[in-house]
Amino acid sequence: MVIKMIRTIIFDIGNVLAGFKWEEFYRSFGYPEETYRRLVKATVGSSAWQEHDRGALTDDEILELFVENDPGIEKEIRKTLGNIKGMLTRFDYAIPWIQELKGKGYQVLVLSNFAEKAYRDCKEVLDFLDYVDGGILSFEDKVVKPEPEIYRLLIDRYGLKPEECVFLDDTEKNLPMAREFGIHTILFKDKEQAVEELKMLGMEWKNQFKGGISGQCIWPAVPPLKLGLKSSGFPSCRLRQYKQSVRAWYASQAFSRFILCFFIPFPQSPIEP
């Protein structure tokens, strides 16, 4: 018998928990098609965009890199990127989905290439960050996907066991490195497809106990914690480490696990033949 146990769900943000609608945002300025194409090539389509997400340069320095890519549209570049509110849009399912997963006992983290300017200008769309257990926004730690350092940092920071994690990202190139670390991956297309693939990894949440024990056994839900700039503070890992140690102790006690199922919710691990 093989027991599949996923404990941690790791979400990308753009086009997974919120819409990254740069095309619509750029077109909203009404530029001619040729100007639009040049704008894309000079900014979001350039290697400088990844440095934008890395956060090692100031907004002005990044803007200058974009202008250097195509000085002929400097005015349009500065106008378009002066305030990018609206480039990120709300996905109404984000908070309920996170709450559902946490209610079933899963740890929920984010791992996203994310620029500080996007965090500032689009903050009202990022309210789901209040409900996750932590994660990495690239600009805070100066590392970006798919560089291996960002995956290693996430694993080390939260004491993760890669084989117990699944990472959902809409960009294919960000997944192979996660798999090299042993993390399960899902190429995200939409929520319905992602839920089906999560079920294929064993996240059925069915009762694994036989012999008349009914109902679901899941970890207690964790109350919402704040995530944001380092100055504001990521969620403290001390409470999580304590809870993980308690869970590990109970899990090692077969009899206690059986008895406590009546009183303390435990996570489900569908058993497959």
C-alpha positions as CSV (number, residue, x, y, z in Angstrom):
1,M,0.0,0.0,0.0
2,V,1.3,3.5,-0.9
3,I,0.2,6.5,1.1
4,K,0.3,9.8,-0.7
5,M,0.7,12.7,1.7
6,I,0.7,16.3,0.6
7,R,1.0,18.7,3.4
8,T,2.0,22.0,1.7
9,I,0.4,23.8,-1.2
10,I,2.7,26.4,-2.9
11,F,1.0,28.9,-5.1
12,D,2.5,31.3,-7.7
13,I,0.5,34.6,-7.7
14,G,0.3,36.0,-11.2
15,N,-2.5,34.2,-13.2
16,V,-2.9,31.7,-10.3
17,L,-4.2,33.7,-7.4
18,A,-4.6,37.0,-9.2
19,G,-4.7,38.0,-12.8
20,F,-1.5,39.4,-14.4
21,K,-3.2,41.3,-17.2
22,W,-0.4,43.3,-18.6
23,E,-1.7,43.0,-22.2
24,E,-5.0,44.6,-21.3
25,F,-3.3,47.2,-19.2
26,Y,-0.9,48.2,-22.0
27,R,-3.7,48.4,-24.6
28,S,-5.9,50.5,-22.3
29,F,-3.6,53.5,-23.2
30,G,-4.8,53.3,-26.8
31,Y,-1.3,53.2,-28.4
32,P,-1.0,52.3,-32.1
33,E,-0.2,48.6,-32.7
34,E,3.4,49.3,-33.6
35,T,4.0,51.3,-30.4
36,Y,2.3,48.6,-28.3
37,R,4.6,45.9,-29.7
38,R,7.7,48.1,-29.1
39,L,6.5,48.8,-25.6
40,V,6.1,45.1,-24.9
41,K,9.5,44.2,-26.3
42,A,11.2,47.0,-24.2
43,T,9.5,46.1,-20.9
44,V,7.7,42.9,-20.0
45,G,9.3,41.1,-23.0
46,S,12.9,42.0,-22.0
47,S,15.4,40.5,-19.6
48,A,15.2,43.7,-17.6
49,W,11.7,42.6,-16.4
50,Q,13.1,39.8,-14.4
51,E,15.5,42.3,-12.7
52,H,12.3,44.3,-12.0
53,D,11.0,41.3,-10.1
54,R,14.3,40.6,-8.4
55,G,14.2,44.0,-6.6
56,A,17.9,44.6,-6.6
57,L,17.5,47.9,-8.5
58,T,15.3,51.0,-7.7
59,D,12.2,51.8,-9.7
60,D,14.1,54.6,-11.5
61,E,17.0,52.3,-12.4
62,I,14.7,49.7,-13.8
63,L,12.8,52.4,-15.7
64,E,16.1,53.5,-17.3
65,L,16.8,50.0,-18.4
66,F,13.5,49.9,-20.1
67,V,14.1,53.2,-21.8
68,E,17.5,52.1,-22.9
69,N,15.8,49.2,-24.7
70,D,13.9,51.6,-26.9
71,P,14.6,55.3,-26.4
72,G,12.2,56.2,-29.2
73,I,9.2,55.4,-27.0
74,E,10.6,56.8,-23.7
75,K,7.4,58.9,-23.2
76,E,5.1,55.9,-23.6
77,I,7.3,53.8,-21.3
78,R,7.2,56.3,-18.5
79,K,3.5,57.0,-18.9
80,T,2.6,53.4,-18.9
81,L,4.7,52.3,-15.9
82,G,4.3,55.4,-13.8
83,N,1.5,53.7,-11.9
84,I,0.6,50.1,-12.7
85,K,-2.6,49.9,-10.7
86,G,-4.9,47.7,-12.8
87,M,-2.2,45.5,-14.2
88,L,-3.2,42.9,-11.5
89,T,-6.8,41.9,-11.2
90,R,-8.7,40.1,-8.5
91,F,-9.5,36.4,-8.7
92,D,-12.6,36.0,-6.5
93,Y,-11.8,32.3,-5.8
94,A,-8.4,33.1,-4.2
95,I,-9.4,33.7,-0.6
96,P,-12.1,30.9,-0.4
97,W,-9.7,28.4,-2.0
98,I,-7.0,29.2,0.5
99,Q,-9.4,29.0,3.3
100,E,-10.7,25.7,2.1
101,L,-7.2,24.2,1.9
102,K,-6.2,25.6,5.3
103,G,-9.5,24.3,6.7
104,K,-8.5,20.8,5.5
105,G,-5.2,21.2,7.3
106,Y,-2.8,22.1,4.5
107,Q,-0.1,24.7,4.9
108,V,-0.5,27.3,2.1
109,L,2.5,29.3,0.9
110,V,3.2,31.6,-2.1
111,L,6.3,31.6,-4.3
112,S,6.2,34.4,-6.8
113,N,8.3,36.6,-9.0
114,F,6.9,39.9,-7.8
115,A,8.1,43.5,-8.1
116,E,8.0,45.9,-5.2
117,K,6.2,48.5,-7.4
118,A,3.5,45.9,-8.2
119,Y,3.1,45.2,-4.5
120,R,2.7,48.9,-3.8
121,D,0.5,49.9,-6.7
122,C,-1.8,46.8,-6.7
123,K,-1.9,46.0,-3.0
124,E,-5.7,46.1,-2.8
125,V,-5.8,43.0,-5.1
126,L,-3.4,41.1,-2.8
127,D,-5.7,40.8,0.2
128,F,-5.4,37.0,-0.1
129,L,-1.9,37.3,1.3
130,D,-3.4,37.9,4.7
131,Y,-4.7,34.3,4.6
132,V,-1.6,32.3,3.6
133,D,1.0,30.9,6.0
134,G,4.0,32.7,4.4
135,G,6.1,32.4,1.3
136,I,8.5,34.4,-0.8
137,L,7.9,37.5,-2.9
138,S,11.1,37.7,-5.1
139,F,11.7,41.4,-4.5
140,E,12.1,40.9,-0.8
141,D,14.8,38.3,-1.0
142,K,16.4,39.3,-4.3
143,V,15.9,35.9,-5.9
144,V,13.7,34.9,-8.8
145,K,12.3,31.8,-10.4
146,P,13.5,29.6,-12.0
147,E,16.9,30.1,-10.2
148,P,17.5,27.2,-7.7
149,E,18.2,29.6,-4.8
150,I,14.6,30.6,-4.5
151,Y,13.4,27.0,-4.1
152,R,16.1,26.2,-1.7
153,L,15.3,29.3,0.4
154,L,11.6,28.4,0.6
155,I,12.4,24.8,1.6
156,D,14.9,26.0,4.3
157,R,12.8,28.8,5.6
158,Y,9.8,26.7,6.3
159,G,11.5,23.4,7.0
160,L,9.6,21.7,4.1
161,K,9.9,18.2,3.0
162,P,9.8,18.6,-0.8
163,E,8.0,15.3,-1.4
164,E,5.2,16.6,0.8
165,C,4.8,19.8,-1.3
166,V,3.1,20.7,-4.5
167,F,3.8,23.8,-6.5
168,L,1.3,25.4,-8.9
169,D,2.6,27.9,-11.5
170,D,1.3,29.0,-14.8
171,T,4.8,29.3,-16.4
172,E,6.3,26.0,-17.6
173,K,9.9,27.1,-17.2
174,N,9.5,27.6,-13.4
175,L,8.5,23.9,-12.8
176,P,11.5,21.8,-13.7
177,M,13.8,23.3,-11.0
178,A,11.1,22.7,-8.4
179,R,10.9,19.0,-9.5
180,E,14.7,18.8,-9.2
181,F,14.3,19.5,-5.5
182,G,11.6,16.8,-5.3
183,I,8.6,19.1,-5.2
184,H,5.5,17.9,-7.1
185,T,4.4,20.4,-9.7
186,I,1.2,21.4,-11.6
187,L,1.2,23.6,-14.6
188,F,-1.7,25.8,-13.7
189,K,-4.4,26.6,-16.3
190,D,-7.4,27.2,-14.2
191,K,-8.7,26.3,-10.8
192,E,-10.9,23.4,-11.9
193,Q,-7.9,21.7,-13.7
194,A,-5.7,22.4,-10.7
195,V,-8.1,20.8,-8.3
196,E,-8.4,17.7,-10.5
197,E,-4.6,17.4,-10.6
198,L,-4.4,17.9,-6.8
199,K,-6.8,15.0,-6.4
200,M,-4.5,12.9,-8.6
201,L,-1.7,13.6,-6.0
202,G,-3.9,12.1,-3.3
203,M,-5.7,15.1,-2.0
204,E,-9.1,13.4,-1.9
205,W,-9.5,14.2,1.9
206,K,-11.3,10.9,2.3
207,N,-11.2,9.1,5.7
208,Q,-8.2,6.7,5.6
209,F,-9.4,4.8,8.7
210,K,-11.5,1.7,8.3
211,G,-13.8,-0.1,10.8
212,G,-16.7,2.3,11.3
213,I,-14.8,5.6,12.0
214,S,-16.7,8.2,10.1
215,G,-16.1,11.8,9.2
216,Q,-13.0,13.6,8.1
217,C,-9.8,13.8,10.2
218,I,-7.9,17.0,9.3
219,W,-5.4,19.3,11.0
220,P,-6.9,22.2,12.9
221,A,-7.3,25.3,10.7
222,V,-4.7,28.0,11.1
223,P,-6.0,31.5,11.6
224,P,-5.1,34.1,8.9
225,L,-1.5,35.4,9.2
226,K,0.0,38.5,7.7
227,L,2.4,38.3,4.7
228,G,4.1,41.3,3.1
229,L,7.2,43.3,3.2
230,K,9.9,42.2,5.5
231,S,9.5,45.4,7.5
232,S,6.0,44.3,8.2
233,G,7.2,40.8,8.9
234,F,6.4,37.4,7.4
235,P,4.4,35.1,9.7
236,S,6.5,33.9,12.5
237,C,7.6,30.3,12.0
238,R,7.8,29.6,15.7
239,L,4.1,28.7,16.0
240,R,4.2,26.6,12.9
241,Q,7.3,24.8,14.1
242,Y,5.6,24.0,17.4
243,K,2.5,22.8,15.7
244,Q,4.6,20.7,13.3
245,S,6.5,19.1,16.2
246,V,3.2,18.3,17.9
247,R,1.8,16.8,14.8
248,A,4.9,14.7,14.2
249,W,4.7,13.3,17.7
250,Y,1.1,12.3,17.4
251,A,1.8,10.8,14.0
252,S,4.5,8.6,15.5
253,Q,2.0,7.3,18.1
254,A,-0.2,4.9,16.2
255,F,-2.5,4.2,19.1
256,S,-2.7,7.9,20.0
257,R,-3.5,8.8,16.4
258,F,-6.4,6.3,16.4
259,I,-7.8,7.6,19.7
260,L,-7.3,11.3,19.0
261,C,-9.1,11.0,15.7
262,F,-12.2,11.3,17.8
263,F,-11.1,14.6,19.4
264,I,-8.4,16.2,17.3
265,P,-8.8,16.5,13.5
266,F,-6.0,14.8,11.5
267,P,-5.0,15.2,7.9
268,Q,-6.3,12.8,5.3
269,S,-4.0,10.6,3.3
270,P,-5.9,8.6,0.7
271,I,-4.5,5.0,0.6
272,E,-3.9,3.7,-2.9
273,P,-3.3,0.1,-3.8
